[in-house]
Amino acid sequence: QEVVPPKGQDLVLAPAQVRYCLAQGIRLGSAAEQALTSWARRSRFAGSKDRAAIRDHVFDALRCKLSFAAWGGAMTGRGLMLGQIRAEGGDPDLVFTGEGYGAAALTPEERAAGTAPGTDAERLDLPDWLLPQFRASLGEETEAVAKALTERAPVMLRVNLRAGSVEEAMSSLAGDGITTIPHKLATTALLVTDGPRRIRSSSAFESGLVEFQDCASQAVVEALSLSNGQVVLDYCAGGGGKTLAIAAKSDVSLFAHDKTEARMRDLPMRAQRANAQVRMLQTDELKRHGPYDLVLCDVPCSGSGAWRRSPDAKWRLTEEKLHELNMIQDEVLVNVADLVAPSGVLAYATCSVLDIENKDRISSFLRRNPGWKCSYERSFLLAEGGDGFYTAHLTRV
């Protein structure tokens, strides 16, 4: 049920029971953002600070779902909230008071239930079936990466060098109360250290001087050999983050495509704000504008390197879905190979830390296509400050 405060009461911080009700409404297989949006629309009494607090609380619980459920003794919204308090060394009785809008007091059964995470899956907050893939891909880095995925992701920005310098962007953001520092992983990357919720209303964002983009995602684009006059295709463009990063780097003839065109619906508006020239192509138009000097394929993947930002995706992934993704990744590589000019580059990228989506897919392609070779390969781990990414450049022999 909805918990509505008396008329006129100001909710500075969302009460525990509201958080509990929202967490209880998040179900495996239901996108968290969709559930949050739906709740916010039904709960007009909650102000912007309350909604932000609730979002943070729910995402924390989703990142640590197995360990919190172990600590709380139940895979329920109430169990997760209880588990979070215990995991952080807090006193549950200060939250589960049963007073006012607080959650009901703990039962004797709840007090007796719950233990420290026992299995590796609980301790690392990973699906148990996925642990072998993580260990095979990451080796000694497995625990560090898994633990990093349970933390909140940093807020990163990309400076649009067509609109101004890094220094100008930092100064403009500072004028709107947003503090940033450069990030070493990409020359255009800024780490936001204060005021992240002010970004969308800042003059730097509204003018196209900055865009939201992870530093590792920016580094993937910086690794591309771009030069003026090239014909470039972003084959799996999605929202267009890498498309716009390419546009800001060189004067190229730039095309964007996505099999699901709806994913690109915001790209024209974003390109206009960034003063970038991008033409979107449907699938039957691709060959007409090729061949391309560079084709970037940021393929559909598990997103395992970015699960800090979309933690519910970690629990929606299944063995069957991962296999389907592998087939899609192979299909994309085969489909785009003929679009690449004889001396061009096919750039493959994922936001995954799993070899089965990264090195294994490149090896599979090269075995079946001996006329190609891998000329560049790089993995980005979360320890470097950004999301987990992988990229490889393929050229003809």
Disulfide bonds with the S-S distance in Angstrom:
none
